[in-house]
Amino acid sequence: MEKQDMIRYSVIPEKNPREIVLLRGSGCRWRRCRFCDYHLDFSTDEEANFQLNKLQLDKVTGKFGRLEVINSGSFTDLDSRTIDAVRKTCLRCGIDHVHFECHWQDREAIDELRRRFAALGITVKLKIGVETFDALFRESYLVKGMGDAQAPEIARFFDECCLLFGLPGQNRSSMEEDIRTGLEFFERVCVNIMEENSAPIKPDPAVIAVFAEEILPRYEQNPRVDILMNNTDFGVGGVRLD
């Protein structure tokens, strides 16, 4: 499925300022999470993917020296020419930190990615969508595909984590515990608020209200916590209006 109308380049000026690109690859290989249809942004046409991705990478200026690369899955789902284009973009723009995302099942590929960029003087940061550190809830309800992995083990591979709030069954205590755990073991935490999509699990407005009223005020100014009340708050995704 091609989504040419999505906004794929943006600038995040606050909290770890960086540029961000939403690239396209072959799509998440797990594709079983009951809350996610992000994997629909994919194409099996490698040449078309590369051309689309190069167009976005050409927009990068290096103004902050940091670049975040996201796609509907893991960095391993991006074609080799796109990964090479990311490296060249970092060198062209003087970027010394690049952030990628990765599914737990692809963690063994991380060391090689780090080495390839480190050889050019570029530090790689890896982000994982944990959603919650409650492994039973994560696997039996969300079907995340991480087994019983706990924060210390996950942090051996990943620098940053994403949490997903606004789900049926969550409450103030569980959300606060997830944020505390994330901050204890990871450099950065990104909180995503659930938005309805085509997946089976739907957001719970009551849980979202609890987050907005009781938890958001405590963390919205924390420089280590990104909070996306809408999934386009980083400026990418959605539908282009122009």
Legacy VTK file of the C-alpha trace (Angstrom):
# vtk DataFile Version 3.0
C-alpha trace
ASCII
DATASET POLYDATA
POINTS 242 float
0.000 0.000 0.000
1.433 3.385 -0.968
0.661 6.514 1.002
2.190 9.256 -1.107
0.076 11.917 0.635
1.686 11.466 4.053
3.905 14.209 5.458
7.316 12.612 5.779
9.725 15.350 6.866
9.489 17.659 9.846
11.491 19.499 12.493
11.122 18.907 16.248
12.378 22.153 17.835
11.905 21.292 21.517
13.028 18.479 23.839
16.060 16.977 22.133
15.745 19.150 18.976
16.091 17.137 15.797
14.854 16.646 12.283
12.635 13.649 11.595
11.840 11.655 8.476
9.089 9.085 8.045
10.523 6.654 5.511
8.916 3.675 3.832
10.114 0.111 3.628
8.765 -3.378 3.157
6.717 -3.020 6.342
6.758 -4.517 9.818
7.313 -8.279 9.678
5.484 -8.894 12.956
2.174 -7.258 12.004
0.252 -8.921 14.834
-0.125 -6.088 17.356
-3.832 -5.680 18.116
-3.610 -1.875 18.440
-1.596 -0.969 15.354
-2.139 -0.447 11.648
1.077 1.540 11.191
2.395 -1.379 9.113
0.013 -0.414 6.292
2.533 2.221 5.241
4.678 -0.088 3.134
5.498 -1.102 -0.408
7.117 -4.180 -1.905
8.537 -1.970 -4.670
12.078 -1.375 -3.408
12.926 1.154 -6.115
9.816 3.223 -5.366
10.637 3.109 -1.665
14.184 4.285 -2.242
13.093 7.183 -4.451
10.482 8.294 -1.919
12.965 8.007 0.941
15.706 9.868 -0.886
13.302 12.718 -1.554
12.729 13.109 2.188
16.391 12.742 3.120
17.285 15.470 0.625
15.219 17.865 2.773
17.422 17.311 5.833
19.632 20.286 6.700
21.463 19.109 9.811
20.434 22.243 11.706
20.438 20.409 15.046
23.040 17.765 14.313
20.449 15.067 15.050
18.150 13.070 12.798
15.355 10.660 13.722
14.462 8.007 11.155
11.132 6.228 11.597
9.291 3.727 9.424
6.487 1.230 9.802
8.548 -1.438 11.489
12.271 -1.793 12.069
15.239 -0.195 10.365
15.840 -3.712 8.999
12.754 -3.243 6.812
14.446 -0.393 4.927
16.345 -1.289 1.774
20.131 -1.134 1.797
20.271 1.910 -0.488
18.041 3.839 1.904
20.307 2.983 4.855
23.273 4.102 2.779
21.425 7.326 1.919
20.873 7.960 5.637
24.614 7.607 6.233
25.421 9.965 3.367
22.846 12.457 4.612
24.455 12.455 8.060
27.877 13.087 6.544
26.568 15.781 4.187
24.763 17.630 6.950
27.208 17.171 9.803
24.793 14.998 11.789
26.521 13.113 14.583
23.489 11.425 16.187
20.880 9.424 14.291
17.887 7.688 15.886
16.253 4.565 14.440
13.361 2.400 15.612
13.382 -1.356 15.868
11.101 -4.224 16.887
12.305 -6.579 19.598
12.565 -9.457 17.122
15.210 -7.538 15.143
17.418 -6.638 18.094
20.320 -8.832 16.985
20.858 -6.550 13.975
21.466 -3.490 16.153
25.158 -3.993 16.905
26.069 -4.096 13.225
24.080 -0.920 12.545
25.856 0.849 15.382
29.264 -0.284 14.095
28.613 0.849 10.538
27.674 4.354 11.635
30.289 4.554 14.376
32.964 3.995 11.731
31.888 7.374 10.324
31.833 9.084 13.714
28.043 8.883 13.990
26.296 7.695 17.150
23.195 5.546 16.667
20.322 5.620 19.158
17.689 2.869 19.039
14.054 3.266 20.067
11.670 0.389 20.765
7.910 0.403 21.084
7.483 -1.360 24.419
3.970 0.108 24.933
3.990 -1.118 28.562
6.390 -2.941 30.882
3.530 -5.117 32.151
4.541 -8.175 30.127
1.301 -10.070 30.733
-0.841 -7.167 29.511
1.591 -6.450 26.687
1.576 -9.991 25.307
-1.875 -11.376 26.139
-3.819 -8.243 25.173
-1.603 -6.217 22.841
0.238 -9.205 21.271
3.444 -7.193 21.030
5.754 -10.116 20.313
8.322 -9.501 23.055
7.683 -12.492 25.301
8.364 -11.808 28.969
11.249 -9.391 28.316
11.679 -6.930 31.175
13.154 -3.439 31.229
16.756 -4.343 32.196
17.046 -6.825 29.331
15.374 -4.512 26.830
17.711 -1.679 27.819
20.719 -3.822 26.883
19.789 -3.247 23.253
17.759 -0.034 23.189
18.408 3.550 24.281
14.834 4.876 24.140
11.356 3.440 24.535
7.828 4.264 23.431
4.831 3.769 25.712
1.200 3.573 24.623
-1.469 5.004 26.922
-5.226 5.378 26.661
-5.961 1.655 26.441
-8.796 -0.250 28.132
-7.474 -1.732 31.356
-4.905 0.960 32.068
-5.166 3.342 35.021
-3.216 6.098 36.712
-1.048 3.685 38.680
-0.095 1.539 35.696
0.739 4.527 33.513
2.836 6.177 36.206
4.713 2.936 36.824
5.479 2.587 33.110
6.883 6.119 32.933
8.971 5.611 36.082
10.369 2.366 34.694
11.118 3.961 31.342
12.998 6.843 32.929
14.951 4.483 35.172
16.274 2.272 32.390
16.221 4.387 29.224
17.655 7.713 28.130
14.335 8.937 26.766
10.663 7.982 26.929
8.079 8.771 24.257
4.454 8.558 25.412
1.917 7.982 22.651
-1.796 8.401 23.323
-3.901 5.788 21.571
-5.921 6.980 18.591
-8.583 4.927 16.896
-7.496 3.154 13.736
-8.465 0.005 11.848
-6.948 -2.338 14.463
-9.208 -4.231 16.924
-8.227 -2.374 20.118
-9.839 1.024 20.495
-8.877 3.902 22.817
-10.579 4.358 26.169
-11.596 8.029 26.594
-11.742 7.663 30.379
-8.127 6.479 30.555
-7.026 9.292 28.255
-8.796 11.793 30.519
-6.944 10.426 33.555
-3.639 10.811 31.730
-4.420 14.345 30.569
-5.601 15.537 33.961
-3.353 13.714 36.412
-0.164 12.614 34.637
0.473 14.973 31.730
1.039 18.040 33.956
3.814 16.198 35.815
5.805 15.226 32.732
5.055 17.654 29.923
8.063 19.809 30.825
10.410 16.888 31.461
13.176 17.135 28.834
13.486 13.337 28.703
9.813 12.695 27.991
8.154 13.279 24.623
4.354 13.225 24.769
2.243 12.791 21.646
-1.399 13.459 22.415
-1.962 13.025 18.664
0.081 10.650 16.542
1.057 13.490 14.192
2.489 15.733 16.930
6.018 15.203 15.594
4.838 16.744 12.319
4.920 13.599 10.209
2.187 11.191 9.156
-1.380 12.220 8.481
-2.506 13.555 5.144
-0.888 16.379 3.255
-3.313 19.255 2.791
-1.464 21.227 0.124
LINES 1 243
242 0 1 2 3 4 5 6 7 8 9 10 11 12 13 14 15 16 17 18 19 20 21 22 23 24 25 26 27 28 29 30 31 32 33 34 35 36 37 38 39 40 41 42 43 44 45 46 47 48 49 50 51 52 53 54 55 56 57 58 59 60 61 62 63 64 65 66 67 68 69 70 71 72 73 74 75 76 77 78 79 80 81 82 83 84 85 86 87 88 89 90 91 92 93 94 95 96 97 98 99 100 101 102 103 104 105 106 107 108 109 110 111 112 113 114 115 116 117 118 119 120 121 122 123 124 125 126 127 128 129 130 131 132 133 134 135 136 137 138 139 140 141 142 143 144 145 146 147 148 149 150 151 152 153 154 155 156 157 158 159 160 161 162 163 164 165 166 167 168 169 170 171 172 173 174 175 176 177 178 179 180 181 182 183 184 185 186 187 188 189 190 191 192 193 194 195 196 197 198 199 200 201 202 203 204 205 206 207 208 209 210 211 212 213 214 215 216 217 218 219 220 221 222 223 224 225 226 227 228 229 230 231 232 233 234 235 236 237 238 239 240 241
